[in-house]
Amino acid sequence: MTYRDVATRQVLIWCCTAVGARMPVAMAPLALVFLVRERPGGYTLGAVLAAGYVVGEIVGAPVLGMRLRPERARLHLAVGLMAGAAGFAGLGAFPAAHPAVLGGCAVVAGAAPAAATGGLRTLLTALVPERAAAQALSVESMLTAGVWAASPAAVAGLALGVAPRVPLVLAAALMAASVAGLWLLPAAWSGHGPDDPRGGDRAGASPLRVLTGAWPVYVTGAAGLTLLGLAELVLPALLEQRGVGVGWSGPLLTGMAVGGGLGAFAYGLRVWPGRLRTRSVVLTAGTSVCVTFVALTPDAGGIAVALAVGGVLQSAAVLTRNLSLREALPPHALAAGYSVMYAAAGAGYAATGSLAGVLLKVVAPSTAVLAGVGLTLLLTAIGWWGELRTAGRSPQGGVGDAVTTAPSTPATPVAPSTPATPVAPSTPVAPVAPGADGAEGAAIRGRRDPEGRL
């Protein structure tokens, strides 16, 4: 397994489009705080606007994701991204507007493009051979880590060095530019209906039932993000508790993001042993150990190492969840499934912020982090139990049940002495090489073997 299959012009165009669509998402919460911080009660208003943005994402991702259809994906994504760009433009153009107007723009900016994450991820995996799905998702994770590492510095630099509205104007321009990138990519991706050989709609089950059948993947996927989200939100208070300058929180979080990119790259280098659900539990448990170390270590160096290693493990855990979702859902439901996963992660992050705010009023920051670790382990156990229960019910034989993403099973060997079965004259028969021990017939290509690997 290598990255050669994803080193294509189409994937490069996808990366540029994805940066335009996702950089505004990473910039939004901090940019909203900077936008209104000089008003009376500005920080409180900024937090409310950021919350409204996140709520828009949480609601918009599943609602719009379930309406996304493979055959008209480009149009759906373009409309959502343009509406999101309009929301960001409204925030940047009218920074002194009434809070209700700013709140409405923030909700639109969060909700309208919320299905783009799932849609673009599905489109990416459609641009590469099936055997390269893990590498494609690794590239996406590395790109996301880079975006999230760069966005805080970009927002702070532009807001303080130029004007508070500039980050939001830039966000609008980037999101609008991503719409242009969509027209350089395929207008749709391959989707299958109820007769899909991987399970379709499960004998007539409703789309909602198909999506909710993969609930264990959403639970464990949100658990890992919730864990590092809590560590990120509590980090400034934790550093202050340890007597370390709060200004170190930025470099430490950048190190965590860089670790996430490295972890994603390493995951795509080879086929890892064990079932996907087992890998997920192991990686999330390892991340929990790292965050526990963050809570208990007394010096900044130890915190930096723990966060970096935690970022490595957490990004790999997220990849296992995305691959598990591919196993749990039929192809035509993947975009909606990724959108639901995105909403679940957003909800977990929002809940984490609320939990951190409550706990920091009554306990030390280190205790708040340990409470988050306990919650994460509980959610992981619930998700793992759910995956064991649903094993064998998904289109691929179980939620996260696949051991690898290796190529499909080779054709059954044909004995040399076995005469060919008569077939219709219009059907070509692959010749069998005589005299070879265990010789296989020549590859027979069909609609389920687009790469000729049988």
Order of alpha helices (4+ residues) and beta strands (2+ residues): alpha-alpha-alpha-alpha-alpha-alpha-alpha-alpha-alpha-alpha-alpha-alpha-alpha-alpha
